[in-house]
């Protein structure tokens, strides 16, 4: 079901929680290229299963998963450093918001919503990107998986609960989580949150858009088409 207008949604919802990569940031193509380049140098190919798995993990767990899956000699720290060296400049200088996302966030603030970000990104990448895009001040809280603790991933609702609470909310039933990855949508739903699927051609993985819409309470194909 398409998401209601923000004015209508505010009758039942106080807090909106946004994933960053692939949801409000047009960035998953960067990580996909990093994966292709990183694994390609080592003689491996990126699969949809791999992409879906690492998208829901914090970067530390993604490095450990990658190391074990492909039997790499690199330490997790070396993998993280190589990834970070590859993406830092993109987040600081190049990655932009998806079309219509800024307008949607600003309209949400004007309607009285509290806003939070819940991301698997390092804070050192997330916050400079949001600041450069001019929307950092719209968020009451930015929560990363590193804030949740070791072995955390977004198939568990803990990050969304922390984000909601940090933005001043207390009831998942009065919050909506916006996500692009099916496992993350299911994770938020398991915590009692309403969920809104946001279309991303990489985040969709092996699923169809219709499948993702069916597993969500709401869906957005394009932020330019909603208000």
C-alpha positions as CSV (number, residue, x, y, z in Angstrom):
1,X,0.0,0.0,0.0
2,X,1.3,3.5,-0.9
3,X,2.2,5.5,2.2
4,X,-0.4,8.1,3.3
5,X,0.3,11.8,3.1
6,X,2.4,13.0,6.0
7,X,-0.5,15.0,7.3
8,X,-2.6,11.9,7.4
9,X,0.2,9.7,8.8
10,X,0.8,12.1,11.7
11,X,-2.6,11.2,13.2
12,X,-1.1,7.9,14.3
13,X,2.6,8.3,14.1
14,X,5.1,10.5,16.0
15,X,8.6,9.3,14.8
16,X,9.9,8.5,11.4
17,X,13.1,6.4,11.2
18,X,15.1,6.3,8.0
19,X,17.8,4.0,6.8
20,X,20.5,5.9,4.8
21,X,22.2,3.7,2.2
22,X,19.7,3.0,-0.6
23,X,16.8,4.6,1.3
24,X,17.4,8.4,1.4
25,X,21.0,8.2,0.0
26,X,21.6,7.2,-3.5
27,X,24.7,5.3,-2.5
28,X,24.3,1.5,-2.9
29,X,25.9,1.6,-6.3
30,X,29.1,2.8,-4.6
31,X,29.2,-0.1,-2.2
32,X,28.3,-2.5,-5.0
33,X,31.3,-1.3,-6.9
34,X,33.5,-1.5,-3.8
35,X,32.4,-5.1,-3.5
36,X,33.1,-5.9,-7.1
37,X,36.5,-4.3,-7.0
38,X,37.5,-5.8,-3.6
39,X,36.4,-9.3,-4.4
40,X,37.5,-9.1,-8.1
41,X,41.1,-8.4,-7.0
42,X,40.9,-11.7,-5.1
43,X,39.3,-13.7,-7.8
44,X,35.8,-13.8,-6.6
45,X,32.5,-12.4,-7.9
46,X,29.7,-10.6,-6.1
47,X,26.5,-12.5,-5.8
48,X,23.0,-11.2,-4.9
49,X,23.1,-13.4,-1.8
50,X,26.4,-11.8,-0.7
51,X,25.0,-8.3,-1.3
52,X,21.9,-9.0,0.7
53,X,23.8,-10.5,3.6
54,X,26.4,-7.7,4.0
55,X,23.8,-4.9,3.6
56,X,22.2,-5.7,6.9
57,X,25.5,-6.0,8.9
58,X,27.7,-3.4,10.5
59,X,30.9,-2.9,8.6
60,X,32.9,-4.9,11.2
61,X,30.7,-7.9,11.0
62,X,30.5,-7.6,7.2
63,X,34.3,-7.8,7.1
64,X,34.4,-10.8,9.3
65,X,31.6,-12.5,7.2
66,X,33.5,-11.7,4.0
67,X,36.8,-13.1,5.4
68,X,35.2,-16.3,6.5
69,X,33.0,-16.8,3.4
70,X,35.8,-16.4,0.9
71,X,38.6,-17.8,3.1
72,X,40.6,-14.5,2.9
73,X,44.0,-14.1,4.6
74,X,43.2,-10.4,5.2
75,X,42.3,-9.5,8.8
76,X,38.9,-7.9,9.4
77,X,40.7,-4.7,10.3
78,X,42.6,-4.8,6.9
79,X,39.4,-5.4,5.1
80,X,37.6,-2.6,6.8
81,X,40.4,-0.2,6.1
82,X,40.5,-1.1,2.5
83,X,36.7,-0.6,2.2
84,X,36.8,2.7,4.1
85,X,39.7,4.0,2.0
86,X,37.6,3.3,-1.1
87,X,34.3,4.9,0.1
88,X,35.4,7.8,2.3
89,X,35.7,10.4,-0.5
90,X,32.4,9.4,-2.0
91,X,30.5,10.1,1.2
92,X,32.4,13.3,1.9
93,X,32.2,14.7,-1.6
94,X,29.9,12.9,-4.0
95,X,27.0,10.9,-2.7
96,X,23.7,12.7,-2.9
97,X,20.2,12.3,-1.5
98,X,17.7,10.4,-3.6
99,X,15.4,12.7,-5.6
100,X,12.6,14.1,-3.5
101,X,14.1,12.9,-0.2
102,X,15.1,16.3,1.1
103,X,11.7,17.7,0.4
104,X,10.1,14.8,2.1
105,X,12.2,15.1,5.2
106,X,11.6,18.9,5.4
107,X,7.9,18.4,5.0
108,X,7.9,15.7,7.8
109,X,9.6,18.2,10.1
110,X,7.1,20.9,9.3
111,X,4.3,18.5,10.1
112,X,5.8,17.9,13.5
113,X,7.4,14.5,13.2
114,X,10.6,13.6,15.1
115,X,13.1,12.1,12.7
116,X,15.9,9.5,13.3
117,X,18.4,7.8,11.1
118,X,19.3,4.1,11.7
119,X,22.3,3.1,9.6
120,X,25.0,0.4,9.2
121,X,27.4,3.1,8.0
122,X,30.3,4.4,10.1
123,X,29.3,7.7,11.7
124,X,32.4,9.2,10.1
125,X,30.7,8.6,6.7
126,X,27.1,9.1,7.6
127,X,27.2,12.5,9.4
128,X,29.5,14.4,6.9
129,X,27.3,13.2,4.0
130,X,24.1,14.3,5.7
131,X,25.7,17.7,6.6
132,X,26.9,18.2,3.0
133,X,23.5,17.4,1.7
134,X,22.0,19.9,4.0
135,X,19.7,17.7,6.1
136,X,21.7,16.8,9.2
137,X,19.9,19.4,11.3
138,X,16.5,17.7,10.4
139,X,17.4,14.6,12.4
140,X,16.8,14.3,16.2
141,X,19.2,11.3,16.3
142,X,21.6,9.4,14.1
143,X,22.2,5.8,15.3
144,X,24.7,3.4,13.8
145,X,25.0,-0.3,14.4
146,X,28.2,0.5,16.2
147,X,26.1,2.2,18.8
148,X,24.2,-1.1,19.5
149,X,27.2,-3.3,20.2
150,X,29.0,-6.3,18.8
151,X,27.3,-8.8,16.5
152,X,24.4,-6.3,15.9
153,X,22.7,-6.3,12.5
154,X,19.6,-4.8,11.1
155,X,17.6,-8.0,11.0
156,X,17.2,-7.3,14.7
157,X,15.0,-4.4,15.8
158,X,17.5,-3.1,18.4
159,X,18.8,-0.3,16.2
160,X,15.3,0.9,15.4
161,X,14.3,0.9,19.1
162,X,17.4,2.9,20.0
163,X,16.7,5.3,17.1
164,X,13.1,5.8,18.2
165,X,14.1,6.3,21.8
166,X,16.9,8.7,21.0
167,X,14.4,10.8,18.9
168,X,12.0,11.0,21.9
169,X,9.6,8.2,21.0
170,X,8.6,5.3,23.2
171,X,6.1,3.2,21.3
172,X,7.1,1.3,18.1
173,X,3.4,1.3,17.1
174,X,3.7,5.1,16.7
175,X,6.8,4.9,14.5
176,X,7.5,4.1,10.9
177,X,10.8,2.6,9.6
178,X,11.8,3.4,6.0
179,X,14.1,0.7,4.6
180,X,15.1,-0.7,1.2
181,X,16.4,-4.1,2.1
182,X,13.9,-7.0,2.8
183,X,15.8,-8.4,5.8
184,X,15.9,-5.0,7.4
185,X,12.2,-4.5,6.8
186,X,11.5,-7.8,8.5
187,X,13.8,-6.8,11.3
188,X,11.9,-3.6,12.0
189,X,8.6,-5.3,11.7
190,X,9.6,-7.9,14.3
191,X,10.0,-5.0,16.8
192,X,6.5,-3.9,16.3
193,X,7.3,-1.0,13.9
194,X,5.2,-0.1,10.9
195,X,7.5,-0.4,7.9
196,X,7.7,1.5,4.6
197,X,9.7,-0.1,1.7
198,X,11.7,2.3,-0.4
199,X,12.6,1.1,-3.9
200,X,16.3,0.8,-4.7
201,X,17.5,-1.4,-7.7
202,X,20.3,-2.9,-5.6
203,X,18.6,-3.1,-2.3
204,X,15.8,-5.1,-3.8
205,X,18.2,-8.0,-4.2
206,X,16.6,-11.1,-5.6
207,X,13.1,-10.0,-4.8
208,X,10.5,-8.3,-6.9
209,X,9.2,-4.9,-5.9
210,X,5.8,-6.5,-5.5
211,X,7.2,-9.0,-3.1
212,X,8.8,-6.2,-1.0
213,X,5.6,-4.2,-1.0
214,X,3.7,-7.2,0.3
215,X,6.0,-7.7,3.3
216,X,5.8,-4.0,4.2
217,X,2.9,-1.9,5.6
218,X,3.6,0.9,3.1
219,X,5.8,1.5,0.1
220,X,7.5,4.3,-1.8
221,X,8.7,3.9,-5.3
222,X,9.9,7.5,-5.6
223,X,10.0,10.3,-2.9
224,X,9.0,12.8,-5.6
225,X,5.6,11.1,-5.8
226,X,4.7,11.4,-2.1
227,X,4.2,14.2,0.3
